[in-house]
């Protein structure tokens, strides 16, 4: 078990702040959605007058944009990510606001013509509609239903109720109920390969809502089972789900 212990310790000691997953290079892979969210985001920011990025993480995706509008703001709730985002985005002229990801957003009505988000944990449609200007757009990539549930259920067992959440058609209906028009809605299912248990420990420490309360001590038995499964059968296969959603606030 020396190899197992060494891998677990490696995953346990890795820095999990921010949303840069490059630590996983060589340990895990995930297919990318076909629509190129970062590229489209950059194009839209280049045309916007005032933009808001919700739950920006460490600002990694937003910082890839080639240009920003004169007024550009990002929000984030987790203090280590706030610091990382400020370091990345302030030099680009983007203000970073610490926000608890609960309504209300700390902005005036009709403040932005573009609101964006990549993988928001919570979506407050009424607030998004409120801060958008008439004719403004919400453009985002959301996590879809039962994403990575092969891994989640390996640790937690069957999660039938949770599997029904985050359905794109439900989110679209909620957006419409908040007064927005759906312009585009696309979905994708993407293959994930996890090649060692160090990657599992890293992921479960970083994406804390997958297995709430995860610690190596608490789940050492299942981690060992997964390590032995990978050693026997090769990479652990899971699937992520994503949807691209574009919603527009009608002209008044």
C-alpha positions as CSV (number, residue, x, y, z in Angstrom):
1,X,0.0,0.0,0.0
2,X,3.0,2.3,-0.1
3,X,2.1,3.4,-3.6
4,X,-1.5,4.2,-2.5
5,X,-0.4,6.2,0.5
6,X,2.1,8.2,-1.6
7,X,-0.6,9.1,-4.2
8,X,-3.1,10.0,-1.5
9,X,-0.5,12.3,0.2
10,X,0.3,13.9,-3.1
11,X,-3.4,14.8,-3.8
12,X,-3.9,15.9,-0.2
13,X,-0.9,18.4,-0.3
14,X,-1.8,20.0,-3.7
15,X,-3.0,23.6,-3.8
16,X,-6.7,23.6,-4.6
17,X,-7.4,27.4,-4.7
18,X,-8.7,28.9,-7.9
19,X,-10.1,27.1,-10.9
20,X,-6.9,26.2,-12.7
21,X,-7.0,22.4,-13.1
22,X,-3.5,22.1,-14.7
23,X,-2.3,20.1,-11.7
24,X,-4.2,17.2,-13.2
25,X,-2.1,17.1,-16.4
26,X,-1.2,13.5,-16.9
27,X,-3.5,12.3,-14.1
28,X,-7.0,13.1,-15.5
29,X,-8.5,14.3,-18.8
30,X,-11.9,15.8,-19.7
31,X,-13.3,16.4,-23.1
32,X,-14.2,20.0,-23.9
33,X,-17.6,21.2,-25.0
34,X,-17.8,21.8,-28.8
35,X,-19.0,25.5,-28.6
36,X,-15.8,27.1,-27.3
37,X,-17.1,29.1,-24.3
38,X,-13.9,31.0,-23.6
39,X,-13.6,32.1,-27.3
40,X,-17.2,33.2,-27.4
41,X,-16.9,35.0,-24.1
42,X,-13.9,37.0,-25.4
43,X,-15.8,38.0,-28.5
44,X,-18.8,39.2,-26.5
45,X,-16.7,41.1,-24.0
46,X,-15.0,42.9,-26.9
47,X,-18.5,44.2,-28.0
48,X,-19.9,45.0,-24.6
49,X,-20.2,48.4,-22.8
50,X,-20.5,47.2,-19.2
51,X,-19.9,43.5,-18.2
52,X,-20.4,41.4,-15.0
53,X,-18.9,37.9,-14.5
54,X,-20.6,36.0,-11.7
55,X,-18.7,33.5,-9.5
56,X,-15.5,34.1,-11.4
57,X,-13.4,31.7,-9.3
58,X,-9.8,32.7,-9.6
59,X,-10.6,34.7,-12.7
60,X,-8.8,32.1,-14.9
61,X,-11.4,31.9,-17.7
62,X,-12.3,35.6,-17.7
63,X,-8.6,36.6,-17.9
64,X,-8.3,34.8,-21.2
65,X,-10.3,37.5,-22.9
66,X,-8.5,39.7,-25.3
67,X,-10.2,42.9,-24.3
68,X,-12.7,44.2,-21.7
69,X,-15.3,47.0,-21.8
70,X,-14.6,50.2,-20.0
71,X,-16.8,49.0,-17.1
72,X,-15.9,45.4,-16.2
73,X,-16.7,43.7,-12.9
74,X,-16.4,40.2,-11.5
75,X,-17.8,38.7,-8.3
76,X,-16.5,35.8,-6.2
77,X,-17.3,34.5,-2.7
78,X,-14.4,32.3,-1.6
79,X,-11.6,34.5,-0.1
80,X,-8.7,32.6,-1.6
81,X,-10.3,32.9,-5.0
82,X,-11.1,36.6,-4.5
83,X,-7.4,37.2,-4.0
84,X,-6.4,35.2,-7.0
85,X,-9.0,36.9,-9.2
86,X,-7.8,40.3,-8.1
87,X,-4.3,39.4,-8.9
88,X,-5.2,38.3,-12.4
89,X,-7.9,40.8,-13.3
90,X,-7.0,44.1,-11.7
91,X,-4.1,44.6,-14.1
92,X,-6.7,44.1,-16.9
93,X,-9.0,46.8,-15.5
94,X,-11.6,44.4,-14.1
95,X,-12.9,45.2,-10.6
96,X,-13.3,42.2,-8.4
97,X,-16.1,42.3,-5.8
98,X,-16.3,39.9,-2.8
99,X,-19.9,38.7,-2.9
100,X,-21.6,35.9,-1.0
101,X,-23.4,34.5,-4.1
102,X,-26.8,35.2,-2.5
103,X,-29.3,37.9,-3.6
104,X,-29.2,40.7,-3.9
105,X,-26.3,41.4,-6.2
106,X,-24.5,44.6,-5.1
107,X,-25.3,46.5,-8.3
108,X,-27.9,48.9,-9.5
109,X,-30.8,47.9,-11.8
110,X,-30.0,47.9,-15.5
111,X,-26.3,48.2,-14.8
112,X,-24.8,45.8,-17.4
113,X,-25.4,44.9,-21.0
114,X,-23.5,41.6,-20.6
115,X,-23.6,39.2,-17.6
116,X,-21.6,36.0,-17.8
117,X,-20.7,33.0,-15.8
118,X,-18.9,29.7,-16.2
119,X,-20.1,26.9,-13.9
120,X,-22.0,29.0,-11.3
121,X,-22.9,27.0,-8.2
122,X,-26.1,29.0,-7.8
123,X,-28.2,30.9,-10.3
124,X,-30.5,33.7,-9.2
125,X,-32.5,34.5,-12.3
126,X,-34.5,37.4,-10.9
127,X,-31.2,39.1,-9.9
128,X,-29.6,38.5,-13.3
129,X,-32.7,40.0,-15.0
130,X,-32.6,43.0,-12.6
131,X,-29.0,44.0,-13.3
132,X,-29.2,43.5,-17.0
133,X,-30.1,46.5,-19.2
134,X,-33.1,46.1,-21.6
135,X,-31.6,44.3,-24.6
136,X,-28.8,42.9,-22.4
137,X,-27.6,39.3,-22.5
138,X,-26.8,36.6,-20.0
139,X,-24.3,34.2,-21.6
140,X,-23.0,31.3,-19.6
141,X,-21.8,27.7,-19.5
142,X,-23.6,25.7,-16.7
143,X,-22.9,22.3,-15.2
144,X,-25.7,20.0,-16.3
145,X,-27.6,17.1,-14.5
146,X,-25.8,14.2,-12.9
147,X,-22.4,15.5,-13.9
148,X,-19.5,13.2,-12.7
149,X,-22.1,11.1,-10.8
150,X,-20.1,7.9,-11.5
151,X,-17.4,9.3,-9.2
152,X,-19.9,11.0,-6.7
153,X,-22.0,7.8,-6.3
154,X,-18.8,5.7,-5.9
155,X,-18.4,7.5,-2.6
156,X,-22.0,8.3,-1.6
157,X,-24.1,5.6,-3.2
158,X,-27.1,6.2,-5.4
159,X,-28.3,9.8,-5.5
160,X,-31.7,9.7,-7.3
161,X,-32.9,13.1,-6.1
162,X,-29.7,14.9,-6.9
163,X,-29.6,13.4,-10.4
164,X,-32.8,15.3,-11.3
165,X,-31.2,18.7,-10.6
166,X,-29.6,21.2,-13.0
167,X,-31.7,20.1,-16.0
168,X,-31.2,22.7,-18.8
169,X,-35.0,22.8,-19.6
170,X,-35.8,23.6,-16.0
171,X,-33.2,26.4,-15.9
172,X,-34.5,27.8,-19.2
173,X,-38.0,27.8,-17.7
174,X,-36.8,29.6,-14.6
175,X,-35.1,32.2,-16.8
176,X,-38.3,32.8,-18.8
177,X,-40.2,33.1,-15.5
178,X,-37.8,35.9,-14.4
179,X,-38.6,37.8,-17.6
180,X,-35.8,36.7,-19.9
181,X,-36.0,35.3,-23.4
182,X,-34.0,32.2,-24.3
183,X,-31.9,32.8,-27.4
184,X,-29.7,29.7,-27.4
185,X,-29.5,26.4,-25.4
186,X,-27.1,23.6,-26.2
187,X,-26.0,20.6,-24.3
188,X,-23.0,18.2,-24.2
189,X,-22.0,15.0,-22.4
190,X,-18.2,14.8,-22.1
191,X,-15.9,11.9,-21.2
192,X,-13.6,12.1,-18.1
193,X,-10.7,9.7,-17.5
194,X,-9.1,9.6,-14.0
195,X,-5.8,7.8,-14.0
196,X,-4.9,7.7,-10.3
197,X,-6.2,8.2,-6.8
198,X,-4.1,11.4,-6.3
199,X,-6.4,13.1,-8.9
200,X,-9.5,11.9,-7.1
201,X,-8.3,13.3,-3.8
202,X,-7.4,16.6,-5.5
203,X,-10.8,16.8,-7.2
204,X,-12.8,16.0,-4.1
205,X,-10.9,18.6,-2.1
206,X,-11.4,21.2,-4.8
207,X,-15.0,20.6,-5.9
208,X,-16.3,20.4,-2.4
209,X,-20.0,20.0,-3.2
210,X,-19.3,16.6,-5.0
211,X,-18.8,14.7,-1.8
212,X,-19.7,17.1,1.0
213,X,-17.5,16.8,4.1
214,X,-14.8,14.8,2.2
215,X,-11.6,14.1,4.0
216,X,-9.0,11.5,3.3
217,X,-9.4,10.0,6.7
218,X,-13.2,9.7,6.4
219,X,-13.1,8.1,2.9
220,X,-9.8,6.2,3.0
221,X,-11.5,2.8,2.5
222,X,-13.3,3.9,-0.6
223,X,-10.2,5.7,-1.9
224,X,-8.3,2.4,-1.5
225,X,-11.1,0.5,-3.3
226,X,-10.9,3.0,-6.2
227,X,-7.1,2.8,-6.3
228,X,-7.3,-0.9,-6.6
229,X,-10.0,-0.7,-9.3
230,X,-7.8,1.7,-11.4
231,X,-4.8,-0.6,-10.9
232,X,-6.8,-3.5,-12.1
233,X,-8.9,-2.1,-14.9
234,X,-7.2,1.2,-16.0
235,X,-8.6,4.7,-15.8
236,X,-11.9,5.4,-13.9
237,X,-14.4,6.7,-16.5
238,X,-17.0,9.3,-15.6
239,X,-19.0,11.9,-17.7
240,X,-19.5,15.5,-17.2
241,X,-22.6,17.4,-18.5
242,X,-22.6,21.0,-19.7
243,X,-25.0,23.4,-21.3
244,X,-24.5,26.7,-23.0
245,X,-27.3,29.1,-22.3
246,X,-28.0,32.6,-23.7
247,X,-30.9,34.6,-22.4
248,X,-31.8,38.2,-23.3
249,X,-33.7,40.8,-21.4
250,X,-36.4,42.2,-23.7
251,X,-36.3,45.9,-24.7
252,X,-38.7,47.9,-22.5
